[in-house]
Every structure is written in structure tokens, then in C-alpha cells.
């Protein structure tokens, strides 16, 4: 039972928390020398919550692992040759952790969290379509480039930061499950209301469809083949879940077991194809539109593995991959690439094997939470939000094998 000192949380406080963390993250991203002072802005809602309600931010099962991940990041700052670059990246990681807690503390606003994430993905789509330089950096697929130039023609030239297409595509692919979530939730409201639409439900449903369509259109226009493949993987997972529902008669535990069996069979089939035809992956990737860069990326991955072997424990330092790769792998003294095009390799090179183990541990812990929810006989309202988060994580993992947008 809560003490008398604890009071109900004001409805505006979760929004303030999300706004402050977002602004702080923007400052850390835009101002490399900002360092620690935006932390005061990000933590201000924590102090307000304590004063007004007597409550501290909610604890989660990920707290210890997040602390350990921040410790590995701090050690990588110490190991870094360029401390200014390392501190900049460290504070971005801190901002990501604080945004996680802002989302956790925003649980009282319910479905609004999904809408915010869906709107973020659509906002990235609009920003990318409006600011990408289609003339200087056309799309890998000429038809998309022509369409992009046509859409952008009426707009004024904007001197702003431009996202790399792979970065924009990766973010949109990560947010797409949440756009689908809010659309499904709007439809579910209609179902619960007895097959009737009122204006509010109809507006929610149309808004959800609009966010989904805009995010998907931006994803296609980005030409990011890695993000396309990751999205295809998500669609396959959804398809397997639906088939498992038919076979398992939509019973929670039975459906989850059937889904796990189908997923295992699919992975075994993929491994079998790879064993029988070792060049299958390269051939399939090379057949995608937009040119074949697979061989160059494979060379990059092989060279990056050498750096993993040389810096296994603490890592070579945050933000140190570009010059480290050029100096020790290519034996040149100018930057060649910003990253290895593999999220897991980059993390291991910069923060060491312990950071990779901690991150995978968090993902496994989350996966266990999803499995328990999938196995329940009756799903509750939060299960779809958990499912959308799981699909977003699938995008991160699959896209992380071929690129590093984070």
C-alpha cells in the first residue's frame, strides 16, 4: 500500500518527461561539445515527479544490464584516442537509455506511446522526402529518383542536415510496426463497439492508415535494401504467427509452440540452403535492384573481424572505428568508412565483447517476456504493444547484420 505522501502522477508529467529527453537527445546530437549539461534537462522531470508524487522512476528488469552497458561505454571513452568524439557518442547512448525510461514512465498515457512512435516514423519519412538531395545523390533505383525529384520540385531548397538513405530507411522500418499497431488498435476499438464507427474511431483508423502508408512510402523511397529485407523478415514473422494461429486454433500456449516450431523449421531450411549452395546469400543480395555491393561489404566485414580480435575486452573506443579501420586494416591515413556495415561488429570493436554480451542479454530477456505473453491463454491489451516492440527489434537485428544505422 502506498504511503500518504505518494500522490497520483499528473497527466502532463509523462509528456514533459518525453519532451525533455527528446530535446536533450537533440542537443547531444547537434552539439558535439554539449557533454553533461543537457543531463539536467533530461532529469528535471525525475525531480518534479519526486517532489509532486513522492515516486522515483519505475524500476525494470533491464536496470542492471543497462548500467553494465553504460559502464562498458564509459570504459570505451577511457580507451578512446579521440576523447571528444567518444564523449559525444557516450552522451548519445545515455540519451537512449533515458528515453527508454521516459517511455517506461509514460505507461499511464497508454496507447499514446504507440501514436508518438508511429508519428516519429512518419515524420522521418516527410523529412527525408523533403530534404534528400535527389539531384546530387539520386536513388539506386532510377524510377525512385525521378519520383523523388518530382515530389520535391515545388519545395524550397533547405540547408539542413540530410539523413543518409540507409539511416532514414532503417528508422522508418523500426517505426513501421508501431504504425501498424495504432491502426490495429483503432480497428479493435470498432470491434469492441459492436461493428459501428463513430467519428473518433474513424479518425483514429484513418490516421493510423495514413501514418502506416506514409512510413511505408518513405521506406520504399529510401532505396535501403537492408531495411527492405528487415521489413520482409517482419512480414514473414507475422505470417508465421497467423499460420500458427490457424494450426493451433488460436490458443495462446499452443499457438506459441506452433510458431516456435515453424520458425525453427524456417531457420533450418535457410541454413540447409546455405550449406548446399554457399553462395546463395551473395547471389540473392546481388540480384536486388540498385547494384551489387555485397562483395565489398564482405571484405569490410572480414577486415573488421581483425579489429575485434585485437580489442576483445574494453574495445578500441567509442567513435574510433573510422581511423582505426583505415590505419590498421587498410594501412592508410585517411578515413575510408564510418562503420563496418554490421551493428554487432561495430559495437564489439568500439566497446568490446562484454558490451555485446550485455546487449544480447537484454534482447534475450525481452524475448523471454514476449514468449511468456505469447503463451498466455488470454492476451491482454498490452500484448499488441509488446508484439510491435518485438517486431521492431527484429528489424534492428536483421538490418544490423547488413548495416549500422544506430
N, C-alpha and C positions, 0 to 999 in steps of 0.2 A: 504494500500500500504506500502511495506517495505521501511524503510529509506535507504539512500545510504550506510550507514555503514554496513547493513546486506548484506552478500555475500552468494553465493551458498556453500552448505556443500561439502567438499572434499569427494570423493567416498570412500576413505580409512578410514574415521573417524568412521563410524558405526562399521567396523570390529575391529578397535582399541578399541572402547568402549566395545564391546562384549569380546574381548580378555582380557582387563584389569579387567573387572568384574569377568570373569571366573577364572583368576589367583588369584584375591583377595579372591574369594569364596573358592578356593582350599587351600589357606593359612589359612583361618579361620577354614576350616575343618581339616586340617592336623596339625595345631599348636594351641592347646587349649589356649596357653598363648599369642597369637598374639594380641588379643584385637583390639585397634583402628587403629594401624598404616597401615594395608592394605587398610584402607579407603582412604588414599592419592592416592594409585594406582587406586582404583576404580573411584575416582572422577577426576583424571587427564584429561580424555577426556572431561569432562564437562568444565574445564578451557580452554582447547585447542579450543573447539567449540566456547566459548565466545570470545576468542581472534581472531580467524580466521573468524568467521561469524557474530559476534555480537548477536548470538542467545543463549538462555538458553534452557535446555532440555524441550521437549514438555510437556505441561500440559495435564492431562487426567481427566476423570470423577471419577477416583478412588483415586485421590490425598488425599482428606480429610480422606477417610476411611483408606487408608494406613498409614497416620500419626497417626490416632487414634489407629490402630493396633500396631504400634511401641510404642505408649505411654503405652498400656497395657503390652507389652513385657518389657518395661523399669520398670514399676511398679512391674512386677514379678521378675525382678532382685533384686529390693529392698526387696521384700518379701522372697527371697530365703535364705535357710540356708547355702548352699554352693555357694558362690558368683562366684568362679572360674568356676564352671560348668555352672552357669546361664549366665555369660558373654559370655562364648563360644557359647552357644545356641543363645543368643541375636544377636551376630555378624553374625551368620549364617542366621538369619531372615533378618537382614539388607542387607546381600548379596543377598538374594532372592528378596527383594524389588528393589535393584539396578539393578539386572538382568532384572527385568520387565521393568524398564525404558530404559535399553540398547536395549531391543527388540523393545520398542516403538520408540526410536530414530533411529532404524535401518530400519524404514519403507521405506526409499529410495532404499534399496537394494532389495525390493520386494520379489520374490519367494525364494531368497537365504535363508531367515529366516527359511522357511519350510525345506529346504535341511539341514540346520545346525541342526535343532531339530531331523530330521529323522536320520541323521548321528550319532547323540549322542545316540539315542536308539540302533542303530546297533553296535556302539562302546561298549555300556554296554553289549550287547549280546556276543561280541567277548571276552571282558574282563572276563565276568562270565564263559564262557565255558573254557577259558584258565587257570583260576586261582582257580576255585572252587575245593575243596578237595573232590573228589568223593569217595576216599577210606575211609577217616575218617568220612565224612558226606555225605553219599550216598543219592540219591533222594528217596522221599517217594514211588515212583513207581520204582520197581527194573529194569524194562526194560530201563527206562531213565537213571538210574545209570550205567547200563552196557554200554549204548551208550556213555555216558559222559566219562567213563574211556577209552573207545576205541578211542574217538576223542582226548583225552588229552595225550594218551600214547606217541606219538612222541615228545611232548613238554618237555622242561626242567622244573624242579621244580622252581617256582618263589616265593621268600619270599616277598610278597606284601600283601596289605590289601585285604581281601576277603569279598565280599558282601554276606550278608545273602540271600538265595534264594528268600525269600519273598520280600526283598528290590529290588533285581535285577529284579524280575518279575514285581513288581509294576511300576518301572521306565520304563521298556520296554513296558508295557501296556499303560502307559501315552503317550509315544512317537509314538506308532503304528499308531494313526490317522494321524500324520504328514508324516509318510512314505507312507500311502495311499494317502495323499494329493499330494505329489510331483509326484507320479505315475499318478494320475488323471490329474494333470496339464500338464504332458508330453503328455498324450493321447489327451488332449484338444488342445495342440499346433498342433498335427497332424490333428485334425478335422478342425481347422481353416485354415490349409494349403491346404485343399482340398483333404483329404484322401490319402495323399502321405507322405512317410517317407524320410527324408534326414538323413545324418549321425548324426548330432547333436541331432535331435529329437529322433532318435532311441537310441542313447546312454543315453539320459535322461530317456527314458522309461525303458530301461534295468536296469539302475542304480536304478531307483525307485522301480522296481520289486525286485531287489537284496536286497535293504535296507529293504523292507517290509518282504521278505522271511526270511532274517537273524534275524530281530527283532522278528518275529513270532516264528521262530525255538528256539531262546533263551528263549522266554516266555514259550513255551511248556517244554523245558528242565529244567526251574527253578522249575517246580512242584508246583508253587504257585497257589493253588486252588482259593484263593481270587482274584488274578489277572485274572485267567481264567474266573471266574464268572463276574468280571467287564467288561472284553472284550466281553463276551457273551451279557451283557447288552448293550454295544455299538452296537453290530451287530443287536440286536433287535430294537434299536432306528433307525438305518439305514434302516432296513426292513420296519418299520412303515412309515418312510419318503417316501420310494419308493411306498408303497401301497397307502399312502395319495396322492402321485402324480398321480397315476392311477385313483383314485376316484375323485380327484379334478381337473383332466385334466391339471395338471402341471401349474396351475395358482397360482402365489405366495401366495396371501392372502387366496384363497380357500384351497390350499394345506396345508397351515399352520394351518388353522382352523380344517381341517380333521385330521391332525397329532395330534393336541391337543386333539381332541375327542377320537381318537384311543388310545392315551397314557393314557387318563383318564379312559377309559374302561379297559385297561390292568391293571392299578393300582387298580381299584375297584375289578377286578377279583382276583387279588393276595390277597387283603385284605379279600375278601369273602372266599377264600380257607383257609386263616389263621384263620378266625373266625370259620369256620365249622370244620377244623382239626387243632387245636392249635399246634400240634407237627409236622406239615408239614415241616417247615423250618429246624428243627433239623434233621428230617428223611432224607430230601433231602441232606443236607450237610454231614450227616453221611454216605450216600451211595456213596459219591465221592471216587475215589481211593486215597490211601495213608493213611488210618487210620482215626479214628474219634476222633477229639479233641474238638468237639463242646461243650460238657458239661463242660469241664474245662474252656473254654473261657467264657461261660455264667456265671460261678461262678466268674471269674475275673471281668466281667462287673458289676455284682451285687455289689461286694466289692468296685469297683472303684466309683460307684454312691454315696457311703457314703462320699468319699473324696470331691466330687462335692458339697454335702450339707454342708460340713464343711468349704469350702473355696469358697464361691459363687462370691465374688466381685473382689478381687485382684488376687486370685489364691494362690497356695502354693509355687510358684516359678518355674522358668524355670529349667528343668532338675532334678526336685526334686521328680518325681513320683516313681522311684525305691525304695528308702529308706522310703518314705512316705507310700507307699503301704505295705511294709514289716512291718514297725513299728506299724501303726495304724489299718491296715486291718487284717494282719496275726499275729500280736503280736510277731514277730521275729526280730532279729537284724542283719540279713544278707540279701543282695539283692535277690529277688525272680524272678522278671521280669522287663524288661526295660520299658514296657508300657502296657496299658490295652487292646491292640489289637483293639482299636477303636479311630480313629483320633479325633472325636468330644469330647469324654470323656477326652482324654489326654490334648487337648487344654483347656478345661474348668477347669480341675484340676490345670493346671500349670498357666494359665493366667486369669481365672475367666470367668464368664458369659458374661461380656462386650466384651471380645475378640471374643467369639463365635458369638455374635450378629453382631459385625463388619464384621467378615469374611462371615457370611451368607448374610449380606447386600451387600457385594461386589459381591458375586455369583448371587444374585437376580438382581443386577444392570447389570451384564454381561448377565444374562438370558434375561433381557428386551431388551438389544441391539441385541441379537440373534433373538428374536421374531420379532423385527421391521424389521430386514434384511430378515427373512423368509417370512414376509408378503408383501414384495415389489413385484410389478408386474414383474419387471425385475431385476434379480440378476446382480451384478457387479463382477469384478474379485476378490475383497476381500472377497466375501461371502463364498467361499470354505475354505479360511484360517480361517474365523470366525467359520465355521462349524467344522473344525478339532479341533480348540481350545475348542469348546463346547463338542465334543466327549471326548477329553482329560479330561475335567472337570467331565464328567460323570464317567470316570474311577476313578478319585480321590474320588468322593463322594461314589460310590459303594464299592470300595476297602477300603475306610476309615471306613466303617461300620464293617469290619472284621479284619482290621489290621491298623498299623500306620507306613507307610514307610517314611513319611515326617518328 
